[in-house]
Amino acid sequence: MSNFDFIAKSDDQFLSLLPSMANRHGLITGATGTGKTITLQKVIESFSAIGVPCVVSDIKGDLSGIANVGGNNERVSERFKLLGLEEVYTECPVTFWDVWGENGHPIRTTISDMGPLLLSRLMTLNETQSGVLNLVFKVADDEGLALLDLKDLRAMVQNVGERAKELSLNYGNVSTASIGAIQRALLSLESQGADRLFGEPMLNIHDLIQTVNDKGVVNLLDATKLMNTPKLYASLLLWILSELFELLPEAGDNKKPKLLFFFDEAHLLFNDAPDVLIDKIEQVVRLIRSKGVGIYFITQHPNDIPEKIAAQLGNRIAHALRAFTPKDQQALRAAAETMRDNENLDEKTALMELGVGEALVSFLDEKGTPQITQRALIVPPLSHIGPITPARRKELMANSIVGNTYDTSVDAESAYEKLTQRLQEQASQKAEEEELKAQGKEEKSAGRGRESATEALAKSAARAIGSQLGRAIIRGILGSIFKK
């Protein structure tokens, strides 16, 4: 067996996370500075070595070192000697991703693919506002208007607001206040840089499931900037999970997973999440293992994970926890009680005594049963610990297996363009109608003018004729009288 086969060592026993059980999900916990990131790197490279691709969020940029060969680290060398393992260093194939396109290839989705549920949470909408957003999506779908980016959604929301009375007969009432709230939320999202996330080309989920020289590609999502907008971070990773769940075929029980998904700072996924979203996450976690995908949550406290989701996390690594507050005490008890009891080990006390790089470990055995919890030392990674240089990152991006597929955005014809064209056509039609109306008024006025002149001429002629005739008659009568 190679160093890749071991995750930790307890006394003389090496502990391995079995590939056939890796899609049963897992949890890595521990306070800041206890070694969670190093453990995460070790687990990732162990599965990359056997051809399992991984998706992982890189919160601090530290995990980028997995792309370089390890070594030249005195503390790592000492740990290998202590464990009795040979120092044979290596690296993993890596694809870098970044919503902003700065430290990796741009990663995008579309408004339609993100869907109203995740968008409602992203925009912090209440139940009524979420209902209106669902209505907006329905109208867009019925009218064949593609929602790709933020300007599409903004234009569609405005259109629905303007047609509220017309649409209410078929879709229900549209609250003007809700339309305004959604528009403000969209402006807020745009100011946070969310416009970079939505658009095309959209991520092809199969680009995350690749191998190079029989090693699984590690997809590192740079989250150093993304963490400033935690709901955007959580929504993006949830969308990726949903896409994997919907698009991957059933895999059954395989010897190894098709993909492993690591969600760092997992508490952000559940903070202030509505029940309907928690239910959706629980459903995805429960069913996605049949697609050959394993999900691993990394967080400080075990109670950051809702109970019905935590119950499905069979593989567990718990680093040291601090217990300075009542909440910390609760987290400590939860961590100790949720791992399989070892009668020779006081798990609660051990969790407060663990050193850096030491953890309580309980993995699933061949039958899917949690093994007895062991206090163990984590095996160091064989790749470089710490971030890589910007020059090295740039070099790796230039030779990426996805090439420049995602580097240039495409603005396809969608709802914004079609609605703008519709407005232009309506404005043009209205202008033509106004012009015809104005022209009709002019012709009518001109007609009235011509009729008055004719009438005046006729009246003048009649007066002239009448006057001359009258004078002739009078002269005739008077002449006869005088003559007589």
Buried (B, 14 or more C-beta within 10 A) or exposed (E): EEBBBBBBBBEEEBBBBBBBBBBBBBBBBBBEEBBBBBBBBBBBBBBBBBBBBBBBBBBEBBBBBBBBEBBEBEEBEEBBEEBEBEBEBBBBBBBBBBBBBEBBBBBBBBBBBBBBBBBBBBBEBEEEBBBBBBBBBBBBEEEEBBBBBBBBBBBBBBBBBEEBEEBEEEBEBBBEEBBEBBBEBBEEBBEBBBBBBBBBBBBEBEBBBBBBEEBBBBBBBBBBBBBEBBBBBBBBBBBBBBBBBEEBEEBEEEEBBBBBBBBBBBBBBBEEBBEEBBEBBBEBBBEBBBBBBBBBBBBBBBBBBBEEBBEBBBBBBBBBBBBEEEEBBBBBBBBBEBBEEBEEBBBBEBBBEBEEBBBBBBBBEEEEEBBBBBBBBBBBBBBBBBBBEEEBBEEBBEEBEBEEBBEEEEEEEBBBBBBEEEEEEEEEEEEEEEEEEEEEEEEEEEEEEEEEEEEEEEEEEEEEEEEEEEEEEEEEEEEEEEEE
